[in-house]
Amino acid sequence: MFAQIHTADSIGKPKNLKFKYEALIIPTILIGYGAIGLESHTLKDLNSGTRNELKEHIDEKFTIDDISQYTPFLSVYALNTAGIKGKNNFKDRSIILVSAYVIMGATVNIIKTTGNELRPDGTSNNSFPSGHTATAFMGAEFLYQEYKDVSIWYGISGYVVAAGTGFFRMYNDRHWFSDIAAGAGIGILSTKIAYWIHPLLKNSLFKDRDKLNGMIVPIYNGKQYGLGIVMGF
């Protein structure tokens, strides 16, 4: 559980990220691969081959991906709590995180509800894209952006955890490889968009709210994991 009050908890006044077209290359490739994988027989064969290879080596399932999907973005708050300052203060990074989460969540859920991709385990037709992977890569990009000026290894570690989350979604027979690729792309792009639009949101919706206190609380109802975010303005 992480709680914080509005203090000087950043390395300095952050510079607004300018829109860079090259930043779209990787997420666009990942999303494009996933989309093509819905129709391409070659990529479908690759999906099946990857799944069969994993099944040959699976002894039991591990549900670590239910937790690891949140680890990258929670690490930002954990590092700040530990006194390691990132790019933005609590207010700004929280606005960015919520924006990224809304963009990512809306995108994933709209595609899932309008699509018809059967999961590898046959339980439902909302396999594409992977929400767990999207959440993990959203957090990894968030961690990278906040701490790349401190040490690039924070961002690398976040992406390693995100990649592991995607792997375990396939390992647990919940997603195809193309689902993972698309989820990763959506997650990364959602965070990039959140940073780009942050100045607009801050100057319009949060213009007169200089103080922002909050708390992030893990939730488990016996079947599902989640997070509760409480903010005071």
C-alpha positions as CSV (number, residue, x, y, z in Angstrom):
1,M,0.0,0.0,0.0
2,F,1.4,3.4,-1.0
3,A,0.2,6.8,0.3
4,Q,1.7,10.2,-0.3
5,I,1.0,13.9,0.3
6,H,1.8,16.8,-1.9
7,T,5.5,17.5,-1.3
8,A,8.6,18.2,-3.4
9,D,8.9,14.6,-4.5
10,S,10.3,15.1,-8.0
11,I,13.8,15.7,-9.4
12,G,12.7,19.1,-10.7
13,K,10.2,20.9,-12.9
14,P,9.4,18.4,-15.6
15,K,9.6,19.3,-19.3
16,N,6.5,18.6,-21.3
17,L,7.0,15.7,-23.7
18,K,6.8,16.9,-27.3
19,F,5.0,14.7,-29.8
20,K,7.5,12.6,-31.7
21,Y,6.3,10.5,-34.6
22,E,9.2,8.1,-34.1
23,A,7.7,7.2,-30.7
24,L,4.8,5.6,-32.5
25,I,6.9,3.1,-34.5
26,I,7.2,0.3,-31.9
27,P,3.6,0.4,-30.6
28,T,2.3,0.7,-34.1
29,I,4.3,-2.4,-35.2
30,L,3.1,-4.4,-32.2
31,I,-0.5,-3.4,-32.7
32,G,-0.3,-4.0,-36.4
33,Y,1.2,-7.4,-35.9
34,G,-1.6,-8.3,-33.5
35,A,-4.3,-7.1,-35.9
36,I,-2.8,-8.9,-38.9
37,G,-2.6,-12.0,-36.7
38,L,-6.4,-12.1,-36.5
39,E,-6.6,-13.0,-40.2
40,S,-3.1,-14.1,-41.4
41,H,-2.9,-17.9,-41.7
42,T,0.9,-17.7,-41.3
43,L,0.6,-15.8,-38.0
44,K,-2.2,-18.0,-36.8
45,D,0.1,-21.0,-37.4
46,L,2.8,-19.2,-35.4
47,N,0.3,-18.7,-32.6
48,S,-0.6,-22.4,-32.5
49,G,3.0,-23.4,-32.7
50,T,4.0,-21.2,-29.8
51,R,1.1,-22.5,-27.8
52,N,1.9,-26.2,-28.5
53,E,5.5,-25.6,-27.6
54,L,4.5,-24.1,-24.3
55,K,2.0,-26.9,-23.5
56,E,4.8,-29.5,-24.0
57,H,6.7,-27.9,-21.1
58,I,3.8,-26.9,-18.8
59,D,3.4,-28.9,-15.6
60,E,1.1,-26.5,-13.7
61,K,-0.2,-23.0,-14.1
62,F,1.1,-20.0,-12.3
63,T,-1.2,-17.0,-11.7
64,I,1.7,-14.6,-11.1
65,D,0.5,-12.5,-14.1
66,D,-2.5,-11.4,-12.1
67,I,-0.1,-9.5,-9.8
68,S,2.8,-8.7,-12.1
69,Q,0.6,-6.7,-14.4
70,Y,0.5,-4.0,-11.7
71,T,4.1,-4.1,-10.6
72,P,5.7,-1.7,-13.0
73,F,3.4,1.3,-12.3
74,L,3.3,0.5,-8.6
75,S,7.1,0.6,-8.6
76,V,6.9,4.4,-9.4
77,Y,5.1,5.1,-6.2
78,A,7.2,2.6,-4.2
79,L,10.4,4.3,-5.4
80,N,9.0,7.7,-4.5
81,T,8.0,6.5,-1.1
82,A,11.6,5.2,-0.6
83,G,12.9,8.7,-1.4
84,I,14.0,8.1,-5.0
85,K,12.6,11.1,-6.8
86,G,11.2,10.7,-10.4
87,K,10.3,13.2,-13.1
88,N,6.9,14.3,-11.8
89,N,5.4,15.0,-8.3
90,F,2.5,12.9,-7.0
91,K,-0.2,15.1,-8.5
92,D,1.3,15.1,-12.0
93,R,2.3,11.5,-12.2
94,S,-1.1,10.4,-10.8
95,I,-2.9,12.5,-13.5
96,I,-0.7,10.8,-16.1
97,L,-1.3,7.3,-14.7
98,V,-5.0,7.7,-14.5
99,S,-5.1,9.1,-18.0
100,A,-3.1,6.2,-19.4
101,Y,-5.2,3.7,-17.5
102,V,-8.4,5.1,-18.9
103,I,-7.1,5.2,-22.5
104,M,-5.7,1.7,-22.2
105,G,-8.7,0.2,-20.5
106,A,-11.2,1.8,-22.8
107,T,-9.3,0.7,-25.9
108,V,-8.9,-2.9,-24.7
109,N,-12.5,-3.3,-23.6
110,I,-14.0,-1.8,-26.8
111,I,-11.9,-4.2,-28.9
112,K,-12.7,-7.1,-26.7
113,T,-16.4,-6.6,-26.7
114,T,-16.6,-6.0,-30.5
115,G,-14.2,-8.8,-31.4
116,N,-14.7,-12.5,-31.6
117,E,-11.3,-14.1,-30.9
118,L,-11.5,-17.4,-29.0
119,R,-9.1,-17.8,-26.2
120,P,-6.6,-20.7,-26.4
121,D,-8.3,-22.5,-23.5
122,G,-11.7,-22.0,-25.2
123,T,-13.3,-20.3,-22.2
124,S,-14.5,-17.1,-24.0
125,N,-14.4,-15.1,-27.3
126,N,-12.6,-12.0,-25.9
127,S,-9.0,-13.1,-26.3
128,F,-7.8,-10.1,-28.4
129,P,-6.0,-8.1,-27.1
130,S,-4.4,-9.1,-23.8
131,G,-5.6,-6.7,-21.0
132,H,-3.0,-8.0,-18.5
133,T,-0.2,-7.4,-21.0
134,A,-1.6,-3.9,-21.9
135,T,-1.7,-3.0,-18.2
136,A,1.9,-4.2,-17.6
137,F,3.4,-2.4,-20.6
138,M,1.4,0.7,-19.8
139,G,3.1,0.6,-16.4
140,A,6.5,-0.2,-17.9
141,E,6.4,2.8,-20.1
142,F,5.2,4.9,-17.2
143,L,8.1,3.7,-15.0
144,Y,10.6,4.4,-17.9
145,Q,9.4,7.9,-18.5
146,E,9.5,8.8,-14.8
147,Y,12.9,7.4,-14.1
148,K,14.9,7.3,-17.3
149,D,16.7,10.5,-16.2
150,V,17.7,8.8,-12.9
151,S,18.7,5.4,-14.3
152,I,17.5,3.6,-17.5
153,W,17.7,0.3,-15.6
154,Y,14.4,1.2,-13.8
155,G,12.7,1.3,-17.2
156,I,14.4,-1.8,-18.4
157,S,13.3,-3.7,-15.3
158,G,9.7,-2.6,-15.8
159,Y,9.8,-3.9,-19.4
160,V,11.3,-7.2,-18.2
161,V,8.3,-7.6,-15.8
162,A,5.9,-6.6,-18.5
163,A,7.4,-9.1,-21.0
164,G,7.2,-11.8,-18.2
165,T,3.5,-10.9,-17.7
166,G,2.8,-11.5,-21.4
167,F,4.7,-14.8,-21.3
168,F,2.7,-16.1,-18.4
169,R,-0.5,-15.1,-20.2
170,M,0.5,-17.6,-22.9
171,Y,1.9,-20.0,-20.4
172,N,-1.4,-20.2,-18.7
173,D,-3.2,-20.8,-22.0
174,R,-5.1,-17.5,-21.8
175,H,-3.8,-15.7,-24.8
176,W,-2.2,-16.1,-28.2
177,F,1.1,-14.5,-29.1
178,S,-0.7,-12.0,-31.3
179,D,-2.9,-11.0,-28.4
180,I,0.2,-10.3,-26.3
181,A,1.8,-8.2,-29.1
182,A,-1.3,-6.0,-29.5
183,G,-1.7,-5.6,-25.8
184,A,1.9,-4.5,-25.4
185,G,1.5,-1.9,-28.2
186,I,-1.7,-0.5,-26.7
187,G,-0.2,-0.3,-23.3
188,I,2.9,1.6,-24.5
189,L,0.9,3.9,-26.8
190,S,-1.6,4.7,-24.0
191,T,1.1,6.0,-21.7
192,K,2.8,8.0,-24.5
193,I,-0.6,9.7,-25.2
194,A,-1.1,10.4,-21.5
195,Y,2.2,12.3,-21.3
196,W,1.4,14.2,-24.5
197,I,-2.0,15.4,-23.3
198,H,-1.0,15.9,-19.7
199,P,-0.4,19.7,-20.0
200,L,-3.9,20.1,-21.5
201,L,-5.5,18.1,-18.7
202,K,-3.5,19.8,-16.0
203,N,-4.3,23.3,-17.2
204,S,-8.0,22.7,-17.7
205,L,-9.4,20.0,-15.4
206,F,-6.8,20.5,-12.6
207,K,-5.9,24.1,-13.0
208,D,-7.0,25.3,-9.5
209,R,-6.1,22.1,-7.6
210,D,-2.5,22.6,-6.5
211,K,-2.7,19.9,-3.8
212,L,-3.5,16.3,-4.5
213,N,-3.2,13.6,-1.9
214,G,-3.8,9.9,-2.5
215,M,-3.5,6.3,-1.7
216,I,-3.3,3.1,-3.7
217,V,-4.6,0.0,-2.1
218,P,-4.5,-3.6,-3.4
219,I,-7.8,-5.5,-3.6
220,Y,-8.5,-9.2,-3.7
221,N,-12.1,-10.6,-3.5
222,G,-11.1,-14.3,-3.4
223,K,-11.2,-14.7,-7.1
224,Q,-9.8,-11.5,-8.7
225,Y,-7.0,-9.1,-8.0
226,G,-7.3,-5.3,-8.4
227,L,-6.3,-1.9,-7.1
228,G,-8.2,0.9,-5.4
229,I,-7.1,4.5,-5.9
230,V,-8.3,7.1,-3.4
231,M,-7.5,10.8,-4.1
232,G,-8.2,13.9,-2.2
233,F,-8.2,17.3,-3.9
